[in-house]
């Protein structure tokens, strides 16, 4: 699946979370909010060339995203120092 597919799925989950929240269905709001975060993280990883494993572990996905962000930050800091 492309990163754009992951973003679309995340946006759909976010819409469902908002609808559930507006209607006082808090457990569904929380579930779909969590699903949106997971899919947005997967989109970020795919966009940056990282393989996606079958996981729902947000902590793992965040750790993987931080590795990319840290690499980008290190690159920018290095270039600013030149």
N, C-alpha and C positions, 0 to 999 in steps of 0.2 A: 504494500500500500504506500502511496506517495505521502509526503508530508502534508500536501494540501488535503488529501483524504482525511488524514488524522485531524487537521484543523477543522474541517467541516463536521466531523463526528463530535469533536469537542464543543463546537458552537451549538450543535443540536442538543447536547447534554446540558449545556449552560442555559439554553432556553427552557428546557424541561425543569431545571432546578429553579429558575425564576418563577415559572408558572406554579410549581408546587409550593414555593415559599409564599407567593401571593394568595394562595388558597389555604394556607395553614397546614399543609401536608409536609411537616418538617423532616420526617425520616426520608421521604423521597427527595426533598430538596437537598439534603446532605448527601444522599447517595449519588444523585446526578452531578452535584458540584464536585464530588470526589472523582467521578468518571471523567468530567471535563478536564480537571487538572491532569489526570493520568494521560489523556489523549493529547493535550497540549505539550506535555513533556515528551511523549513519543514523537510528536511532530518535530520538536526541536532536535531530538536525537537523529531522526531520519534525515532532516535537512542538513545535518552536520556529518552525514555518512556513517553513523553508528548503527550497527544491526540491532533490531528490536527482538527481544526474547518474549516469549509468552509469559508475561508477568503482570501482576496487579500491585506490585510492591512499589508504592510511591517513593518510599525512602531510597530504594535502589535507583529508581529513575532520576531522582534528584541528585544522588551521588554521581551518576553518569553525566548529568547535565552540568554539574559543577566542574567536572574534569574538563569539559569543553570550554566553559566560561573562563576557567582559570588559565587555560592555554591561550585563549584570545586576549585576556587581560595581560598575561605575561608578554605576549607579542607586542601589544600596544605600548606597555611600559618600556620595553626594550627599544622600540622605535622612537619614543619620545626622548629617550636618553641619548640618541644619536645626534 
